[in-house]
Amino acid sequence: MTDKKNQVSRRQFLNYTLTGVGGFMGAAMVAPMVGFAIDPLLKGQKDTEFIYVMDVSEITNEPQRKTFKVDQVDGWYESQVDRTAWIFKTEEGNILALSPVCTHLGCTVDWASNEQYPNQFFCPCHNGRYTKTGVNIEGTPPTEPLHAYEYKVEDGKLLLGKAKKR
């Protein structure tokens, strides 16, 4: 005698089978997409890479605009992009390398480009102003100083790393 309570009908068997196969196929389709999305997050961050910019003997007390190339990785796309720094020696004789990116809205600042403010960094987009050492002037749009690049000197050469908040 067969016990009908524990038997699976043909309809239930097909239902279970199709649900399992559909779930497996769905997971097979979604897994690569999830892997693609989170893989860049799982990759380790490189230590700060320092790039040669100029010889220390070339640095003056007047800010000089220097452009250099850095390697950039966006997900799997690797490229070289231009970075710019304003480099000079402070009154104390220390090297200062400032990012030209305005901390207000990300425009580019220029040194002594406005006749009204001859010894200041000036952002023409919103009249943002900074002192020679990159400190934002009160009453102008920027809310923080220009970021400064990490640097080191090796064999008389100036190497710059990442720009950091001060």
Backbone bond lengths (Angstrom), bond angles and torsions (degrees), N, CA, C in turn:
res aa  C-N    CA-C-N  psi(-1)  N-CA   C-N-CA  omega(-1)  CA-C   N-CA-C  phi
1 M - - - 1.423 - - 1.522 110.84 -
2 T 1.291 117.23 136.57 1.455 121.25 179.13 1.515 110.75 -98.64
3 D 1.341 114.23 143.34 1.462 120.69 -179.72 1.526 107.66 -93.65
4 K 1.331 116.97 110.21 1.456 122.29 -174.58 1.530 112.11 -72.91
5 K 1.361 118.99 -18.49 1.466 121.25 -177.92 1.528 111.40 -68.50
6 N 1.327 118.94 -34.87 1.459 122.51 -175.50 1.526 113.05 -95.38
7 Q 1.290 118.76 2.57 1.457 121.25 -178.90 1.526 110.48 -87.14
8 V 1.308 114.83 148.03 1.454 121.21 177.58 1.515 106.51 -102.45
9 S 1.309 115.58 129.67 1.463 118.60 179.99 1.528 109.52 -75.31
10 R 1.299 115.47 164.52 1.448 120.12 178.49 1.531 111.11 -60.08
11 R 1.293 116.38 -39.82 1.456 122.13 179.63 1.534 110.37 -62.85
12 Q 1.335 118.33 -45.63 1.467 121.74 178.98 1.525 110.63 -65.05
13 F 1.336 116.99 -40.79 1.453 120.62 179.51 1.535 110.81 -60.62
14 L 1.333 116.18 -47.46 1.463 119.54 178.20 1.526 111.52 -63.63
15 N 1.315 116.24 -38.95 1.465 120.98 178.29 1.528 110.59 -61.76
16 Y 1.323 118.56 -48.14 1.465 122.98 179.15 1.531 110.24 -62.53
17 T 1.321 116.74 -44.46 1.458 121.43 -177.70 1.524 111.29 -64.11
18 L 1.325 116.60 -47.86 1.465 119.66 -179.54 1.530 111.85 -66.38
19 T 1.311 117.70 -35.82 1.467 120.95 176.95 1.526 109.76 -64.83
20 G 1.317 118.03 -43.92 1.463 121.56 179.05 1.520 112.24 -64.33
21 V 1.333 116.93 -45.59 1.461 121.00 179.68 1.529 110.15 -65.15
22 G 1.339 117.41 -42.52 1.474 121.09 178.41 1.515 111.32 -63.26
23 G 1.322 117.46 -41.54 1.468 120.82 177.50 1.513 111.56 -63.58
24 F 1.333 116.79 -42.08 1.459 121.35 178.59 1.528 110.54 -63.01
25 M 1.319 117.95 -44.15 1.459 121.98 179.94 1.531 110.91 -66.02
26 G 1.317 116.56 -39.77 1.471 120.25 177.94 1.521 111.09 -63.58
27 A 1.327 116.39 -43.94 1.464 120.39 178.81 1.527 110.27 -64.52
28 A 1.322 117.60 -37.96 1.460 121.44 179.08 1.524 111.20 -65.33
29 M 1.314 117.75 -29.81 1.461 120.98 178.35 1.529 111.88 -80.95
30 V 1.314 118.13 -36.44 1.463 122.15 -175.07 1.528 112.01 -81.38
31 A 1.319 118.42 -33.23 1.470 121.34 -175.78 1.529 113.44 -56.09
32 P 1.338 120.50 -46.60 1.472 118.84 178.53 1.533 112.66 -63.07
33 M 1.318 116.56 -36.13 1.468 119.70 179.33 1.527 110.92 -65.66
34 V 1.308 116.96 -42.20 1.467 120.65 177.99 1.527 109.76 -65.48
35 G 1.322 116.60 -42.83 1.462 120.07 177.99 1.520 111.77 -61.76
36 F 1.322 117.11 -40.83 1.463 121.70 178.52 1.525 111.06 -63.04
37 A 1.327 116.57 -37.57 1.463 120.82 -177.18 1.523 112.73 -74.77
38 I 1.319 118.22 -38.92 1.474 118.83 -174.31 1.518 114.32 -98.60
39 D 1.342 118.76 -9.66 1.459 120.23 -178.11 1.531 113.25 -58.58
40 P 1.346 119.98 -44.29 1.472 118.37 178.79 1.532 112.84 -61.55
41 L 1.308 117.47 -28.69 1.460 120.26 179.29 1.526 111.51 -71.38
42 L 1.323 116.66 -28.34 1.458 121.04 -177.23 1.528 112.62 -84.42
43 K 1.331 116.72 -15.64 1.465 119.30 179.56 1.522 109.32 -72.66
44 G 1.304 116.91 142.73 1.461 121.74 179.93 1.514 112.02 -70.84
45 Q 1.315 116.56 149.40 1.458 122.76 176.85 1.526 109.25 -82.63
46 K 1.308 117.04 136.33 1.465 120.70 177.50 1.520 109.28 -71.13
47 D 1.333 115.31 151.40 1.453 119.11 169.98 1.520 107.54 -66.26
48 T 1.312 116.00 160.31 1.455 119.75 179.91 1.519 109.47 -59.40
49 E 1.309 115.02 126.71 1.445 121.08 178.66 1.524 107.60 -97.54
50 F 1.299 117.24 129.40 1.457 121.48 -179.98 1.524 109.41 -97.71
51 I 1.326 115.90 133.90 1.464 123.32 -175.93 1.522 109.43 -114.90
52 Y 1.334 116.38 136.72 1.460 120.72 176.54 1.527 109.29 -66.54
53 V 1.338 116.40 133.18 1.460 121.01 -180.00 1.532 111.50 -118.70
54 M 1.336 116.48 -47.31 1.460 119.93 -178.11 1.520 110.11 -165.06
55 D 1.309 116.11 167.82 1.461 120.85 174.66 1.525 108.80 -78.61
56 V 1.321 116.91 144.05 1.459 121.82 -179.65 1.528 110.40 -62.42
57 S 1.321 118.17 -31.76 1.468 121.53 -179.48 1.533 112.32 -64.32
58 E 1.322 118.53 -20.41 1.468 123.06 179.93 1.527 112.63 -83.91
59 I 1.332 118.00 -12.55 1.461 120.97 -175.29 1.524 109.68 -76.13
60 T 1.339 115.39 129.69 1.461 121.72 -179.93 1.521 110.03 -113.91
61 N 1.330 116.27 -177.55 1.474 121.08 176.33 1.520 111.49 -81.29
62 E 1.321 117.45 -12.93 1.462 122.49 178.14 1.530 108.46 -95.21
63 P 1.346 118.49 131.07 1.469 119.97 179.91 1.532 112.23 -57.12
64 Q 1.335 114.89 132.70 1.458 122.00 177.22 1.522 108.68 -117.42
65 R 1.306 115.62 136.41 1.467 120.35 178.58 1.526 108.48 -86.48
66 K 1.334 115.98 122.23 1.460 121.31 178.66 1.527 108.73 -124.44
67 T 1.332 115.35 134.94 1.461 121.41 178.07 1.526 108.23 -110.67
68 F 1.337 115.51 138.43 1.460 120.96 179.50 1.519 108.61 -143.67
69 K 1.323 116.72 162.10 1.471 121.35 -177.70 1.528 109.98 -105.10
70 V 1.339 115.05 140.75 1.462 121.15 175.09 1.527 108.72 -128.61
71 D 1.335 115.49 153.11 1.462 120.51 175.78 1.515 108.59 -80.64
72 Q 1.318 116.14 133.64 1.460 121.70 179.97 1.521 108.82 -124.77
73 V 1.328 116.22 137.31 1.458 121.52 178.55 1.522 108.40 -121.17
74 D 1.336 116.23 119.32 1.462 122.87 174.91 1.523 107.08 -115.01
75 G 1.335 116.41 99.86 1.459 119.59 -175.59 1.514 108.77 63.86
76 W 1.337 116.52 -108.81 1.464 120.68 179.34 1.518 111.96 -105.68
77 Y 1.320 117.14 -6.17 1.459 121.02 -176.85 1.523 110.01 -88.67
78 E 1.316 116.50 120.91 1.457 122.06 178.95 1.520 109.09 -110.59
79 S 1.330 116.43 135.77 1.454 120.61 179.79 1.522 109.68 -151.95
80 Q 1.315 115.43 169.86 1.461 121.32 174.15 1.514 107.28 -108.28
81 V 1.329 115.91 130.27 1.456 121.13 -179.74 1.525 109.31 -123.34
82 D 1.325 115.25 153.79 1.463 121.02 178.36 1.516 110.31 -82.55
83 R 1.316 116.33 138.62 1.461 123.93 171.69 1.524 106.23 -123.92
84 T 1.305 115.50 153.74 1.452 121.21 -179.65 1.512 109.48 -128.43
85 A 1.315 116.39 146.47 1.465 121.75 176.94 1.521 109.09 -140.28
86 W 1.316 115.20 146.01 1.462 121.78 170.15 1.522 105.87 -97.80
87 I 1.333 116.92 115.51 1.465 121.62 -172.28 1.527 109.56 -118.54
88 F 1.344 115.46 133.78 1.461 120.81 177.19 1.519 109.74 -164.03
89 K 1.329 115.58 172.57 1.459 121.18 175.02 1.517 108.47 -100.85
90 T 1.328 115.86 134.95 1.460 120.34 178.32 1.528 109.34 -75.33
91 E 1.323 116.49 173.99 1.469 121.07 179.10 1.523 111.45 -60.36
92 E 1.349 116.64 -27.85 1.473 121.19 178.43 1.525 112.13 -80.53
93 G 1.340 116.73 -6.86 1.457 120.41 179.91 1.515 114.09 92.51
94 N 1.331 117.82 4.85 1.466 121.54 178.32 1.526 110.04 -83.58
95 I 1.301 115.57 149.47 1.464 120.53 177.07 1.530 108.16 -82.33
96 L 1.335 116.01 136.88 1.462 121.38 176.24 1.516 107.78 -131.50
97 A 1.316 116.91 124.92 1.464 123.28 178.03 1.524 107.23 -119.17
98 L 1.328 116.26 110.08 1.457 121.80 -175.36 1.518 111.73 -103.67
99 S 1.319 115.66 143.27 1.452 121.70 173.74 1.529 108.07 -74.66
100 P 1.336 118.43 140.16 1.456 120.22 179.35 1.528 113.54 -85.02
101 V 1.321 117.73 7.97 1.458 121.33 -177.13 1.527 109.68 -86.21
102 C 1.323 115.87 118.20 1.465 121.59 -179.75 1.528 109.45 -63.61
103 T 1.320 115.73 135.01 1.468 119.74 -177.68 1.519 112.07 -80.73
104 H 1.322 117.83 0.21 1.465 120.70 177.17 1.530 109.94 -80.57
105 L 1.338 116.51 -65.06 1.464 119.80 -179.09 1.524 113.97 -134.17
106 G 1.332 117.70 13.04 1.457 120.54 174.17 1.515 115.77 86.04
107 C 1.320 118.01 14.54 1.463 120.67 175.37 1.534 108.55 -72.25
108 T 1.318 117.01 178.63 1.456 120.91 179.99 1.526 110.16 -103.56
109 V 1.320 115.72 128.18 1.462 120.62 178.26 1.521 109.43 -92.06
110 D 1.313 114.65 155.25 1.451 120.76 179.84 1.520 108.47 -131.19
111 W 1.319 116.63 151.23 1.463 121.71 -178.64 1.531 109.72 -87.69
112 A 1.331 116.25 128.72 1.465 123.90 173.64 1.527 112.65 51.53
113 S 1.321 116.85 39.76 1.465 120.29 -178.21 1.527 112.57 -92.80
114 N 1.333 117.36 -10.16 1.455 121.14 -179.50 1.530 108.60 -113.22
115 E 1.331 116.55 126.85 1.467 120.99 -177.02 1.528 112.59 -62.35
116 Q 1.331 117.46 -29.21 1.463 120.82 179.46 1.523 111.98 -69.72
117 Y 1.329 116.48 -30.87 1.468 122.17 -176.69 1.528 108.81 -125.77
118 P 1.338 117.61 75.24 1.469 120.59 -170.16 1.523 115.43 -67.58
119 N 1.309 120.59 -29.67 1.465 121.33 -177.37 1.514 111.53 -114.51
120 Q 1.320 115.91 44.71 1.461 121.31 -179.75 1.525 109.15 -137.85
121 F 1.338 114.61 156.18 1.456 119.99 168.51 1.521 105.86 -80.13
122 F 1.327 116.11 136.55 1.462 120.56 -174.57 1.527 109.98 -130.58
123 C 1.333 115.62 134.26 1.464 122.04 175.24 1.530 106.84 -106.71
124 P 1.325 117.99 111.82 1.461 120.56 -175.09 1.534 114.34 -71.84
125 C 1.305 118.48 -17.50 1.470 120.90 -176.72 1.528 112.20 -64.75
126 H 1.326 116.27 -46.54 1.469 120.29 -175.90 1.526 112.28 -133.87
127 N 1.329 115.95 21.59 1.473 122.66 179.74 1.525 112.67 59.50
128 G 1.306 116.56 38.43 1.458 121.02 175.41 1.517 109.52 -76.13
129 R 1.332 116.26 140.08 1.458 120.23 -178.51 1.522 110.38 -133.21
130 Y 1.341 114.52 147.72 1.462 122.48 179.16 1.523 107.92 -136.74
131 T 1.319 116.68 149.58 1.460 120.71 174.13 1.522 109.01 -69.80
132 K 1.312 116.20 175.89 1.467 120.62 -179.81 1.525 111.36 -59.46
133 T 1.340 117.62 -32.49 1.462 120.24 -179.82 1.533 112.52 -87.00
134 G 1.334 116.67 8.72 1.464 120.72 174.77 1.509 115.44 85.88
135 V 1.332 117.82 10.20 1.472 120.72 179.11 1.527 108.19 -82.62
136 N 1.340 115.94 131.94 1.458 120.13 -178.89 1.531 110.52 -66.62
137 I 1.317 115.44 140.00 1.459 121.51 -179.18 1.518 108.44 -86.91
138 E 1.318 115.38 130.12 1.462 121.73 -177.88 1.531 110.18 -59.67
139 G 1.326 115.28 140.20 1.458 120.76 179.60 1.522 113.39 90.48
140 T 1.340 117.12 -0.72 1.466 120.81 175.15 1.527 107.89 -110.17
141 P 1.334 118.85 162.14 1.470 121.33 -173.20 1.529 117.70 -56.56
142 P 1.344 121.10 -37.80 1.475 118.46 -176.83 1.531 111.92 -60.73
143 T 1.323 115.46 139.63 1.473 120.48 -177.70 1.521 113.31 -102.99
144 E 1.327 117.14 -5.65 1.465 120.65 179.65 1.520 109.68 -150.79
145 P 1.335 117.74 162.47 1.468 121.10 179.82 1.525 112.37 -65.48
146 L 1.345 114.54 162.26 1.462 119.47 173.14 1.522 108.65 -61.53
147 H 1.318 116.87 145.11 1.457 120.48 178.22 1.522 109.21 -72.48
148 A 1.315 115.78 148.47 1.466 121.43 -179.32 1.524 109.66 -112.38
149 Y 1.319 116.00 140.33 1.458 121.02 177.88 1.525 110.10 -76.44
150 E 1.329 115.44 141.58 1.458 120.28 167.98 1.519 105.68 -67.53
151 Y 1.316 117.25 144.97 1.459 118.51 178.54 1.516 110.38 -146.34
152 K 1.322 113.20 161.41 1.459 119.84 170.32 1.523 107.54 -148.94
153 V 1.321 114.36 155.09 1.457 121.15 -179.29 1.520 108.31 -114.25
154 E 1.322 116.04 125.30 1.456 122.04 177.98 1.518 108.84 -133.07
155 D 1.312 116.68 124.36 1.460 122.70 178.02 1.533 112.54 52.18
156 G 1.337 116.24 40.51 1.464 120.39 177.70 1.510 114.27 76.22
157 K 1.334 117.45 12.01 1.463 121.95 -179.94 1.524 109.66 -114.13
158 L 1.326 116.14 138.16 1.458 121.95 178.01 1.515 109.15 -90.39
159 L 1.327 116.71 123.74 1.464 123.40 178.12 1.523 108.15 -115.08
160 L 1.329 117.00 130.81 1.468 121.08 179.81 1.519 110.77 -109.80
161 G 1.337 114.27 145.09 1.468 121.79 177.19 1.516 109.35 -108.86
162 K 1.321 116.79 -132.23 1.464 122.11 -178.58 1.519 111.00 -90.19
163 A 1.329 115.67 152.09 1.468 120.77 174.66 1.523 108.11 -81.34
164 K 1.323 115.96 131.64 1.473 121.56 -177.76 1.517 110.00 -123.87
165 K 1.323 115.28 153.71 1.468 120.58 173.34 1.521 109.19 -63.63
166 R 1.329 115.89 150.06 1.463 119.18 177.90 1.511 109.70 -111.92
